[in-house]
Amino acid sequence: MVGIPEVAKRIDTMAREAKAQANIPETHRLSAMGLCLSGAEQDATNKELENYLKTHYPDVADRYMVGSDTVGSIATASNVGGMVIISGTGSNTLLRNPDGSTYGCGGWGHMIGDEGSAWWISKHAIKIVFDHEDNFRRSKLCVERVWELIREHFGVKTRSDLLDYCYAKFCKTTFSGLCAKLAKCAREEDDPLCRKLFEDAGQELARSVCALSPRISPTLISKCGKLDIVCVGSVWLSWELLEPGFTKELESAKFKYDLNLLKLTNTMALGAAYLAADTFELELPRDYSQNYEVFYGHRAVVNGSATNGSSNGSNGTTTNGNKNGVANGTKNGTANGTNGTAKNGTNGTMNGTNGN
């Protein structure tokens, strides 16, 4: 959005600052630099940036690997491949297979997509209120609290006042800022419509995973045993609100692979460095396990039933695991009169424990 000359200038500035911190002379070129940038989706544009850097800033690096921020996020967690779902102001989902092939769903911006993002949740809330007041599509849930939050956020009194922010004064970031207030209301006040907005968002994010399902290479699953999905962006901070819709969509679509949702604990810049090292066959020590945490595990639907819970209970809370596991343990175990000694009861209790 700022143009290649400005991007290159900023990269040069950061490279010089990094060299100074590492006591490397500014004129000493790095062997390779990995650049995983938002918007770097097209090979032609990426090559243009690389050539511009080499021509105008020859002291930065000998070689460049330019790719999207989505690829960098996956590479931070694994050198095999996986999936990433970015859900912040906007949204984007990308699959990377072991052979390097990539497939995307979304990432088209707010005019076309951004489903499940902060922008989408905020816009969805406003649309529901407008439709309700117009008697065009009446909401089954009370809209008063959401409408109050909208008025407070934008500093308006009427729907007509809001139109300025939708058009003449439109700012995607300002719009998206409403999402945090809706999340707070959902948590602290348990407002039904606020909770429904995030449940719908969770369903949209899971739908992007299901959309890419046919593109998942069997090699990826055979090497990893499951599908690892890196979750990036501020909307994932409200996972407990997204989870009901996310799991509902996976189960409805009968998603056939086990999966883990990962939260990065280190910067995705590491992934960019790893990719540069691998591209040019340079040795770079790494320990992927130190770069992420698992916060949710989902088991595939098998023969019409699913047993879901946390694949690593210490890394996060899984409501779905608790609900399904405890329900099965109590219902099946108690029905047999042994509450855990019966086979079904034991399995149910174990699932519930792992979920928690």
C-alpha atoms as a printed R data frame, in Angstrom:
    type eleno elety resid chain resno       x       y       z
1   ATOM     1    CA   MET     A     1   0.000   0.000   0.000
2   ATOM     2    CA   VAL     A     2   2.910   2.396   0.632
3   ATOM     3    CA   GLY     A     3   4.742   1.434  -2.557
4   ATOM     4    CA   ILE     A     4   7.897  -0.569  -3.220
5   ATOM     5    CA   PRO     A     5  10.362   2.357  -2.775
6   ATOM     6    CA   GLU     A     6   9.031   3.067   0.723
7   ATOM     7    CA   VAL     A     7   9.001  -0.640   1.659
8   ATOM     8    CA   ALA     A     8  12.606  -0.999   0.507
9   ATOM     9    CA   LYS     A     9  13.612   2.117   2.453
10  ATOM    10    CA   ARG     A    10  12.111   0.720   5.660
11  ATOM    11    CA   ILE     A    11  13.794  -2.655   5.143
12  ATOM    12    CA   ASP     A    12  17.143  -0.919   4.681
13  ATOM    13    CA   THR     A    13  16.605   1.062   7.887
14  ATOM    14    CA   MET     A    14  15.740  -2.059   9.888
15  ATOM    15    CA   ALA     A    15  18.695  -3.967   8.426
16  ATOM    16    CA   ARG     A    16  21.128  -1.192   9.394
17  ATOM    17    CA   GLU     A    17  19.706  -1.067  12.932
18  ATOM    18    CA   ALA     A    18  19.990  -4.854  13.248
19  ATOM    19    CA   LYS     A    19  23.588  -4.846  12.020
20  ATOM    20    CA   ALA     A    20  24.467  -2.146  14.539
21  ATOM    21    CA   GLN     A    21  22.995  -4.222  17.377
22  ATOM    22    CA   ALA     A    22  24.956  -7.266  16.184
23  ATOM    23    CA   ASN     A    23  28.187  -5.261  15.746
24  ATOM    24    CA   ILE     A    24  28.246  -5.946  12.009
25  ATOM    25    CA   PRO     A    25  29.506  -3.174   9.686
26  ATOM    26    CA   GLU     A    26  26.710  -1.569   7.640
27  ATOM    27    CA   THR     A    27  28.565  -2.414   4.438
28  ATOM    28    CA   HIS     A    28  28.761  -6.111   5.284
29  ATOM    29    CA   ARG     A    29  26.035  -7.824   3.281
30  ATOM    30    CA   LEU     A    30  23.956 -10.537   4.897
31  ATOM    31    CA   SER     A    31  24.214 -13.926   3.179
32  ATOM    32    CA   ALA     A    32  20.440 -13.963   2.734
33  ATOM    33    CA   MET     A    33  17.364 -12.158   3.982
34  ATOM    34    CA   GLY     A    34  13.864 -13.601   4.347
35  ATOM    35    CA   LEU     A    35  11.014 -11.137   3.863
36  ATOM    36    CA   CYS     A    36   7.513 -12.370   4.713
37  ATOM    37    CA   LEU     A    37   5.328  -9.338   4.160
38  ATOM    38    CA   SER     A    38   1.653  -8.517   4.186
39  ATOM    39    CA   GLY     A    39   0.517  -8.168   0.579
40  ATOM    40    CA   ALA     A    40   3.491 -10.061  -0.895
41  ATOM    41    CA   GLU     A    41   1.242 -12.551  -2.657
42  ATOM    42    CA   GLN     A    42   2.355 -12.171  -6.295
43  ATOM    43    CA   ASP     A    43   5.664 -13.444  -7.675
44  ATOM    44    CA   ALA     A    44   6.043 -10.515 -10.089
45  ATOM    45    CA   THR     A    45   5.674  -7.895  -7.335
46  ATOM    46    CA   ASN     A    46   7.961  -9.835  -5.010
47  ATOM    47    CA   LYS     A    47  10.634  -9.986  -7.694
48  ATOM    48    CA   GLU     A    48  10.253  -6.257  -8.267
49  ATOM    49    CA   LEU     A    49  10.910  -5.591  -4.571
50  ATOM    50    CA   GLU     A    50  13.947  -7.874  -4.614
51  ATOM    51    CA   ASN     A    51  15.412  -6.123  -7.654
52  ATOM    52    CA   TYR     A    52  14.746  -2.691  -6.171
53  ATOM    53    CA   LEU     A    53  16.600  -3.621  -2.982
54  ATOM    54    CA   LYS     A    54  19.578  -4.966  -4.906
55  ATOM    55    CA   THR     A    55  19.766  -1.850  -7.074
56  ATOM    56    CA   HIS     A    56  19.126   0.899  -4.524
57  ATOM    57    CA   TYR     A    57  20.368  -0.748  -1.297
58  ATOM    58    CA   PRO     A    58  23.181  -3.072  -2.395
59  ATOM    59    CA   ASP     A    59  24.726  -3.341   1.088
60  ATOM    60    CA   VAL     A    60  21.699  -4.991   2.738
61  ATOM    61    CA   ALA     A    61  21.995  -8.624   1.574
62  ATOM    62    CA   ASP     A    62  23.307 -10.869  -1.190
63  ATOM    63    CA   ARG     A    63  20.038 -12.731  -1.732
64  ATOM    64    CA   TYR     A    64  16.355 -12.417  -0.840
65  ATOM    65    CA   MET     A    65  13.464 -14.768  -0.276
66  ATOM    66    CA   VAL     A    66  10.248 -12.723  -0.554
67  ATOM    67    CA   GLY     A    67   6.887 -14.229   0.410
68  ATOM    68    CA   SER     A    68   3.668 -13.505   2.259
69  ATOM    69    CA   ASP     A    69   3.245 -13.135   6.000
70  ATOM    70    CA   THR     A    70   1.000 -16.207   5.961
71  ATOM    71    CA   VAL     A    71   3.840 -18.410   4.702
72  ATOM    72    CA   GLY     A    72   6.178 -16.951   7.315
73  ATOM    73    CA   SER     A    73   3.765 -17.835  10.103
74  ATOM    74    CA   ILE     A    74   3.612 -21.497   9.036
75  ATOM    75    CA   ALA     A    75   7.403 -21.680   8.654
76  ATOM    76    CA   THR     A    76   7.852 -20.438  12.225
77  ATOM    77    CA   ALA     A    77   6.077 -23.548  13.531
78  ATOM    78    CA   SER     A    78   7.192 -26.243  11.073
79  ATOM    79    CA   ASN     A    79   9.450 -26.975   8.129
80  ATOM    80    CA   VAL     A    80   7.004 -29.590   6.848
81  ATOM    81    CA   GLY     A    81   3.993 -27.372   6.208
82  ATOM    82    CA   GLY     A    82   0.582 -26.763   7.701
83  ATOM    83    CA   MET     A    83  -2.039 -24.067   7.693
84  ATOM    84    CA   VAL     A    84  -2.358 -20.527   9.013
85  ATOM    85    CA   ILE     A    85  -5.481 -18.508   9.738
86  ATOM    86    CA   ILE     A    86  -4.913 -14.795  10.145
87  ATOM    87    CA   SER     A    87  -7.807 -13.034  11.848
88  ATOM    88    CA   GLY     A    88  -7.051  -9.492  12.910
89  ATOM    89    CA   THR     A    89  -8.383  -6.389  11.190
90  ATOM    90    CA   GLY     A    90  -8.834  -8.611   8.131
91  ATOM    91    CA   SER     A    91  -8.672 -12.375   7.593
92  ATOM    92    CA   ASN     A    92  -6.808 -14.833   5.392
93  ATOM    93    CA   THR     A    93  -6.223 -18.598   5.403
94  ATOM    94    CA   LEU     A    94  -3.365 -20.384   3.680
95  ATOM    95    CA   LEU     A    95  -2.294 -24.028   3.326
96  ATOM    96    CA   ARG     A    96   1.303 -25.052   2.649
97  ATOM    97    CA   ASN     A    97   2.068 -28.658   1.701
98  ATOM    98    CA   PRO     A    98   5.442 -30.422   2.139
99  ATOM    99    CA   ASP     A    99   6.248 -29.992  -1.574
100 ATOM   100    CA   GLY     A   100   6.024 -26.199  -1.160
101 ATOM   101    CA   SER     A   101   2.675 -25.840  -2.930
102 ATOM   102    CA   THR     A   102   0.350 -23.282  -1.357
103 ATOM   103    CA   TYR     A   103  -3.400 -22.733  -1.558
104 ATOM   104    CA   GLY     A   104  -5.386 -19.876  -0.102
105 ATOM   105    CA   CYS     A   105  -8.910 -19.036   0.955
106 ATOM   106    CA   GLY     A   106  -9.865 -15.413   1.594
107 ATOM   107    CA   GLY     A   107  -7.460 -12.535   1.969
108 ATOM   108    CA   TRP     A   108  -9.422 -10.445  -0.534
109 ATOM   109    CA   GLY     A   109 -10.004  -7.426   1.706
110 ATOM   110    CA   HIS     A   110 -13.133  -6.005   3.275
111 ATOM   111    CA   MET     A   111 -14.934  -5.202   0.006
112 ATOM   112    CA   ILE     A   112 -15.008  -8.874  -0.973
113 ATOM   113    CA   GLY     A   113 -14.257 -10.961   2.104
114 ATOM   114    CA   ASP     A   114 -12.458 -10.733   5.462
115 ATOM   115    CA   GLU     A   115 -14.971 -13.146   6.996
116 ATOM   116    CA   GLY     A   116 -14.406 -13.851  10.683
117 ATOM   117    CA   SER     A   117 -12.152 -10.814  11.158
118 ATOM   118    CA   ALA     A   118 -12.517  -7.858  13.519
119 ATOM   119    CA   TRP     A   119 -13.776  -5.808  10.572
120 ATOM   120    CA   TRP     A   120 -16.340  -8.491   9.685
121 ATOM   121    CA   ILE     A   121 -17.607  -8.851  13.267
122 ATOM   122    CA   SER     A   122 -18.019  -5.077  13.599
123 ATOM   123    CA   LYS     A   123 -19.734  -4.703  10.236
124 ATOM   124    CA   HIS     A   124 -21.941  -7.717  10.985
125 ATOM   125    CA   ALA     A   125 -23.069  -6.101  14.262
126 ATOM   126    CA   ILE     A   126 -23.967  -2.831  12.513
127 ATOM   127    CA   LYS     A   127 -25.802  -4.652   9.726
128 ATOM   128    CA   ILE     A   128 -27.913  -6.626  12.215
129 ATOM   129    CA   VAL     A   129 -28.943  -3.423  14.023
130 ATOM   130    CA   PHE     A   130 -29.800  -1.594  10.785
131 ATOM   131    CA   ASP     A   131 -31.818  -4.540   9.422
132 ATOM   132    CA   HIS     A   132 -33.685  -4.888  12.709
133 ATOM   133    CA   GLU     A   133 -34.592  -1.204  12.900
134 ATOM   134    CA   ASP     A   134 -35.707  -1.241   9.247
135 ATOM   135    CA   ASN     A   135 -37.912  -4.261   9.966
136 ATOM   136    CA   PHE     A   136 -36.093  -5.824   7.014
137 ATOM   137    CA   ARG     A   137 -34.713  -8.759   8.986
138 ATOM   138    CA   ARG     A   138 -35.768  -8.749  12.634
139 ATOM   139    CA   SER     A   139 -33.159 -10.064  15.058
140 ATOM   140    CA   LYS     A   140 -34.244 -12.876  17.360
141 ATOM   141    CA   LEU     A   141 -31.799 -11.501  19.933
142 ATOM   142    CA   CYS     A   142 -32.074  -8.106  21.597
143 ATOM   143    CA   VAL     A   143 -30.035  -5.478  19.715
144 ATOM   144    CA   GLU     A   144 -30.183  -2.673  22.306
145 ATOM   145    CA   ARG     A   145 -26.823  -3.307  24.002
146 ATOM   146    CA   VAL     A   146 -25.000  -3.748  20.690
147 ATOM   147    CA   TRP     A   147 -26.547  -0.555  19.314
148 ATOM   148    CA   GLU     A   148 -25.448   1.253  22.478
149 ATOM   149    CA   LEU     A   149 -21.860   0.042  21.981
150 ATOM   150    CA   ILE     A   150 -21.926   1.144  18.329
151 ATOM   151    CA   ARG     A   151 -23.108   4.644  19.284
152 ATOM   152    CA   GLU     A   152 -20.443   4.912  21.989
153 ATOM   153    CA   HIS     A   153 -17.636   3.706  19.716
154 ATOM   154    CA   PHE     A   154 -18.382   6.073  16.846
155 ATOM   155    CA   GLY     A   155 -19.720   8.933  18.961
156 ATOM   156    CA   VAL     A   156 -23.048   9.078  17.132
157 ATOM   157    CA   LYS     A   157 -26.711   9.268  18.144
158 ATOM   158    CA   THR     A   158 -28.563   8.014  15.076
159 ATOM   159    CA   ARG     A   159 -28.050   5.578  12.245
160 ATOM   160    CA   SER     A   160 -27.843   8.499   9.836
161 ATOM   161    CA   ASP     A   161 -24.947   9.915  11.867
162 ATOM   162    CA   LEU     A   162 -23.103   6.629  11.392
163 ATOM   163    CA   LEU     A   163 -23.197   6.854   7.591
164 ATOM   164    CA   ASP     A   164 -20.328   9.349   7.568
165 ATOM   165    CA   TYR     A   165 -18.079   6.685   9.133
166 ATOM   166    CA   CYS     A   166 -19.284   4.114   6.616
167 ATOM   167    CA   TYR     A   167 -18.456   6.232   3.593
168 ATOM   168    CA   ALA     A   168 -16.908   9.742   3.671
169 ATOM   169    CA   LYS     A   169 -14.880   9.120   6.852
170 ATOM   170    CA   PHE     A   170 -14.439   5.387   6.422
171 ATOM   171    CA   CYS     A   171 -11.424   3.857   8.160
172 ATOM   172    CA   LYS     A   172 -11.154   0.079   8.350
173 ATOM   173    CA   THR     A   173  -9.109   0.229  11.556
174 ATOM   174    CA   THR     A   174 -11.689   2.453  13.279
175 ATOM   175    CA   PHE     A   175 -14.452   0.085  12.236
176 ATOM   176    CA   SER     A   176 -12.502  -2.915  13.499
177 ATOM   177    CA   GLY     A   177 -11.959  -1.251  16.886
178 ATOM   178    CA   LEU     A   178 -15.605  -1.891  17.724
179 ATOM   179    CA   CYS     A   179 -14.833  -5.622  17.841
180 ATOM   180    CA   ALA     A   180 -12.879  -5.379  21.124
181 ATOM   181    CA   LYS     A   181 -15.841  -3.691  22.833
182 ATOM   182    CA   LEU     A   182 -18.227  -6.354  21.563
183 ATOM   183    CA   ALA     A   183 -15.867  -9.057  22.886
184 ATOM   184    CA   LYS     A   184 -15.695  -7.408  26.308
185 ATOM   185    CA   CYS     A   185 -19.478  -7.185  26.475
186 ATOM   186    CA   ALA     A   186 -19.786 -10.846  25.474
187 ATOM   187    CA   ARG     A   187 -17.414 -11.914  28.268
188 ATOM   188    CA   GLU     A   188 -18.378  -9.595  31.086
189 ATOM   189    CA   GLU     A   189 -22.086  -9.099  30.417
190 ATOM   190    CA   ASP     A   190 -22.850 -12.346  28.587
191 ATOM   191    CA   ASP     A   191 -24.887 -10.392  26.037
192 ATOM   192    CA   PRO     A   192 -26.522 -12.985  23.737
193 ATOM   193    CA   LEU     A   193 -26.088 -11.017  20.508
194 ATOM   194    CA   CYS     A   194 -22.436 -10.222  21.234
195 ATOM   195    CA   ARG     A   195 -21.779 -13.893  21.879
196 ATOM   196    CA   LYS     A   196 -23.625 -14.850  18.690
197 ATOM   197    CA   LEU     A   197 -21.459 -12.456  16.645
198 ATOM   198    CA   PHE     A   198 -18.306 -14.287  17.745
199 ATOM   199    CA   GLU     A   199 -19.884 -17.705  17.324
200 ATOM   200    CA   ASP     A   200 -20.699 -16.732  13.724
201 ATOM   201    CA   ALA     A   201 -17.117 -15.513  13.252
202 ATOM   202    CA   GLY     A   202 -15.751 -18.829  14.537
203 ATOM   203    CA   GLN     A   203 -17.933 -20.645  12.049
204 ATOM   204    CA   GLU     A   204 -16.600 -18.507   9.185
205 ATOM   205    CA   LEU     A   205 -12.981 -19.164  10.173
206 ATOM   206    CA   ALA     A   206 -13.587 -22.912  10.337
207 ATOM   207    CA   ARG     A   207 -15.314 -22.738   6.965
208 ATOM   208    CA   SER     A   208 -12.072 -21.498   5.413
209 ATOM   209    CA   VAL     A   209 -10.285 -24.545   6.848
210 ATOM   210    CA   CYS     A   210 -12.899 -26.860   5.375
211 ATOM   211    CA   ALA     A   211 -12.670 -25.056   2.016
212 ATOM   212    CA   LEU     A   212  -8.974 -25.968   1.783
213 ATOM   213    CA   SER     A   213  -9.505 -29.548   2.935
214 ATOM   214    CA   PRO     A   214  -9.429 -31.068  -0.594
215 ATOM   215    CA   ARG     A   215  -6.026 -29.434  -1.154
216 ATOM   216    CA   ILE     A   216  -4.369 -31.000   1.898
217 ATOM   217    CA   SER     A   217  -1.645 -33.390   0.762
218 ATOM   218    CA   PRO     A   218  -1.753 -36.900   2.290
219 ATOM   219    CA   THR     A   219   2.002 -36.465   2.769
220 ATOM   220    CA   LEU     A   220   1.396 -33.569   5.157
221 ATOM   221    CA   ILE     A   221  -0.869 -35.705   7.334
222 ATOM   222    CA   SER     A   222   1.391 -38.774   7.160
223 ATOM   223    CA   LYS     A   223   4.420 -36.734   8.275
224 ATOM   224    CA   CYS     A   224   2.647 -34.839  11.058
225 ATOM   225    CA   GLY     A   225  -0.167 -37.229  12.015
226 ATOM   226    CA   LYS     A   226  -2.519 -34.247  12.118
227 ATOM   227    CA   LEU     A   227  -3.018 -30.781  10.686
228 ATOM   228    CA   ASP     A   228  -1.295 -27.967  12.584
229 ATOM   229    CA   ILE     A   229  -2.982 -24.577  12.160
230 ATOM   230    CA   VAL     A   230  -1.156 -21.435  13.253
231 ATOM   231    CA   CYS     A   231  -3.633 -18.817  14.484
232 ATOM   232    CA   VAL     A   232  -2.483 -15.212  14.112
233 ATOM   233    CA   GLY     A   233  -4.286 -11.966  14.926
234 ATOM   234    CA   SER     A   234  -6.121 -10.249  17.769
235 ATOM   235    CA   VAL     A   235  -9.473 -11.962  17.164
236 ATOM   236    CA   TRP     A   236  -7.952 -15.250  18.382
237 ATOM   237    CA   LEU     A   237  -7.633 -13.667  21.841
238 ATOM   238    CA   SER     A   238 -11.378 -14.324  22.072
239 ATOM   239    CA   TRP     A   239 -11.061 -18.052  21.336
240 ATOM   240    CA   GLU     A   240 -13.536 -18.997  24.066
241 ATOM   241    CA   LEU     A   241 -16.157 -16.969  22.163
242 ATOM   242    CA   LEU     A   242 -15.161 -18.308  18.733
243 ATOM   243    CA   GLU     A   243 -14.945 -21.949  19.783
244 ATOM   244    CA   PRO     A   244 -18.653 -22.971  19.700
245 ATOM   245    CA   GLY     A   245 -19.038 -21.842  16.083
246 ATOM   246    CA   PHE     A   246 -15.615 -23.139  15.027
247 ATOM   247    CA   THR     A   247 -16.186 -26.661  16.326
248 ATOM   248    CA   LYS     A   248 -19.787 -26.701  15.117
249 ATOM   249    CA   GLU     A   249 -18.655 -26.008  11.539
250 ATOM   250    CA   LEU     A   250 -15.912 -28.669  11.624
251 ATOM   251    CA   GLU     A   251 -18.351 -31.275  12.882
252 ATOM   252    CA   SER     A   252 -21.085 -30.225  10.454
253 ATOM   253    CA   ALA     A   253 -18.651 -30.492   7.531
254 ATOM   254    CA   LYS     A   254 -17.315 -33.815   8.890
255 ATOM   255    CA   PHE     A   255 -13.743 -32.506   8.664
256 ATOM   256    CA   LYS     A   256 -11.721 -35.686   8.268
257 ATOM   257    CA   TYR     A   257  -8.369 -34.766   9.842
258 ATOM   258    CA   ASP     A   258  -7.285 -34.336  13.439
259 ATOM   259    CA   LEU     A   259  -6.013 -30.812  13.979
260 ATOM   260    CA   ASN     A   260  -4.243 -28.622  16.518
261 ATOM   261    CA   LEU     A   261  -4.599 -24.859  16.802
262 ATOM   262    CA   LEU     A   262  -1.267 -23.201  17.598
263 ATOM   263    CA   LYS     A   263  -0.361 -19.830  19.069
264 ATOM   264    CA   LEU     A   264   3.073 -18.508  18.150
265 ATOM   265    CA   THR     A   265   5.270 -17.678  21.150
266 ATOM   266    CA   ASN     A   266   8.054 -16.208  18.994
267 ATOM   267    CA   THR     A   267   7.998 -13.689  16.147
268 ATOM   268    CA   MET     A   268   7.129 -14.953  12.659
269 ATOM   269    CA   ALA     A   269  10.325 -13.188  11.548
270 ATOM   270    CA   LEU     A   270  11.991 -16.444  12.576
271 ATOM   271    CA   GLY     A   271   9.953 -18.222   9.922
272 ATOM   272    CA   ALA     A   272  11.145 -15.726   7.329
273 ATOM   273    CA   ALA     A   273  14.757 -16.392   8.343
274 ATOM   274    CA   TYR     A   274  14.200 -20.162   8.222
275 ATOM   275    CA   LEU     A   275  12.751 -19.895   4.710
276 ATOM   276    CA   ALA     A   276  15.696 -17.845   3.486
277 ATOM   277    CA   ALA     A   277  18.146 -20.353   4.971
278 ATOM   278    CA   ASP     A   278  16.328 -23.310   3.409
279 ATOM   279    CA   THR     A   279  15.935 -21.600   0.027
280 ATOM   280    CA   PHE     A   280  19.666 -20.997  -0.270
281 ATOM   281    CA   GLU     A   281  20.787 -24.115   1.640
282 ATOM   282    CA   LEU     A   282  22.342 -22.225   4.541
283 ATOM   283    CA   GLU     A   283  22.738 -23.812   7.950
284 ATOM   284    CA   LEU     A   284  20.543 -22.207  10.590
285 ATOM   285    CA   PRO     A   285  19.918 -23.956  13.951
286 ATOM   286    CA   ARG     A   286  16.294 -24.040  15.086
287 ATOM   287    CA   ASP     A   287  13.917 -25.629  17.573
288 ATOM   288    CA   TYR     A   288  10.350 -25.356  16.302
289 ATOM   289    CA   SER     A   289   8.862 -26.590  19.581
290 ATOM   290    CA   GLN     A   290  10.023 -23.377  21.259
291 ATOM   291    CA   ASN     A   291   8.076 -21.215  18.824
292 ATOM   292    CA   TYR     A   292   4.468 -22.169  19.575
293 ATOM   293    CA   GLU     A   293   1.920 -23.504  22.046
294 ATOM   294    CA   VAL     A   294  -1.088 -25.731  21.312
295 ATOM   295    CA   PHE     A   295  -4.287 -24.187  22.673
296 ATOM   296    CA   TYR     A   296  -6.880 -26.513  21.151
297 ATOM   297    CA   GLY     A   297  -7.019 -29.994  19.672
298 ATOM   298    CA   HIS     A   298  -9.841 -31.348  17.526
299 ATOM   299    CA   ARG     A   299 -10.436 -34.982  16.661
300 ATOM   300    CA   ALA     A   300 -11.837 -35.908  13.281
301 ATOM   301    CA   VAL     A   301 -15.417 -37.064  12.924
302 ATOM   302    CA   VAL     A   302 -15.349 -40.858  12.612
303 ATOM   303    CA   ASN     A   303 -18.439 -42.939  11.837
304 ATOM   304    CA   GLY     A   304 -20.712 -40.072  12.732
305 ATOM   305    CA   SER     A   305 -19.180 -39.350  16.151
306 ATOM   306    CA   ALA     A   306 -16.392 -37.077  17.346
307 ATOM   307    CA   THR     A   307 -14.299 -37.064  20.514
308 ATOM   308    CA   ASN     A   308 -12.881 -33.587  20.879
309 ATOM   309    CA   GLY     A   309 -10.644 -32.059  23.458
310 ATOM   310    CA   SER     A   310  -7.327 -30.425  24.020
311 ATOM   311    CA   SER     A   311  -4.435 -32.305  22.470
312 ATOM   312    CA   ASN     A   312  -2.315 -30.779  25.212
313 ATOM   313    CA   GLY     A   313  -4.416 -29.820  28.206
314 ATOM   314    CA   SER     A   314  -1.696 -27.707  29.803
315 ATOM   315    CA   ASN     A   315  -1.660 -25.355  26.842
316 ATOM   316    CA   GLY     A   316  -5.249 -24.191  26.900
317 ATOM   317    CA   THR     A   317  -8.839 -24.707  27.893
318 ATOM   318    CA   THR     A   318 -11.164 -26.573  25.597
319 ATOM   319    CA   THR     A   319 -14.835 -26.207  26.331
320 ATOM   320    CA   ASN     A   320 -15.711 -28.677  23.600
321 ATOM   321    CA   GLY     A   321 -13.430 -31.324  25.068
322 ATOM   322    CA   ASN     A   322 -14.979 -30.861  28.499
323 ATOM   323    CA   LYS     A   323 -18.528 -30.893  27.180
324 ATOM   324    CA   ASN     A   324 -18.196 -33.945  24.952
325 ATOM   325    CA   GLY     A   325 -15.890 -35.885  27.245
326 ATOM   326    CA   VAL     A   326 -17.784 -35.334  30.490
327 ATOM   327    CA   ALA     A   327 -21.139 -35.840  28.811
328 ATOM   328    CA   ASN     A   328 -20.023 -39.193  27.426
329 ATOM   329    CA   GLY     A   329 -18.397 -40.215  30.677
330 ATOM   330    CA   THR     A   330 -21.389 -39.314  32.814
331 ATOM   331    CA   LYS     A   331 -24.101 -40.511  30.491
332 ATOM   332    CA   ASN     A   332 -22.513 -43.754  29.309
333 ATOM   333    CA   GLY     A   333 -20.638 -44.630  32.476
334 ATOM   334    CA   THR     A   334 -23.519 -43.908  34.851
335 ATOM   335    CA   ALA     A   335 -25.960 -45.729  32.635
336 ATOM   336    CA   ASN     A   336 -23.875 -48.853  33.132
337 ATOM   337    CA   GLY     A   337 -23.840 -48.247  36.882
338 ATOM   338    CA   THR     A   338 -20.069 -48.000  37.247
339 ATOM   339    CA   ASN     A   339 -19.253 -44.376  36.284
340 ATOM   340    CA   GLY     A   340 -15.859 -44.923  34.758
341 ATOM   341    CA   THR     A   341 -15.199 -48.631  35.101
342 ATOM   342    CA   ALA     A   342 -17.359 -49.393  32.113
343 ATOM   343    CA   LYS     A   343 -15.516 -48.964  28.846
344 ATOM   344    CA   ASN     A   344 -17.655 -46.069  27.639
345 ATOM   345    CA   GLY     A   345 -17.485 -44.370  31.007
346 ATOM   346    CA   THR     A   346 -13.726 -44.627  31.136
347 ATOM   347    CA   ASN     A   347 -13.297 -43.202  27.648
348 ATOM   348    CA   GLY     A   348 -15.713 -40.407  28.366
349 ATOM   349    CA   THR     A   349 -13.970 -39.409  31.601
350 ATOM   350    CA   MET     A   350 -10.557 -39.465  29.971
351 ATOM   351    CA   ASN     A   351 -11.807 -37.238  27.160
352 ATOM   352    CA   GLY     A   352 -13.247 -34.811  29.652
353 ATOM   353    CA   THR     A   353  -9.991 -34.668  31.609
354 ATOM   354    CA   ASN     A   354  -7.903 -34.083  28.508
355 ATOM   355    CA   GLY     A   355 -10.313 -31.376  27.389
356 ATOM   356    CA   ASN     A   356  -9.810 -29.491  30.642
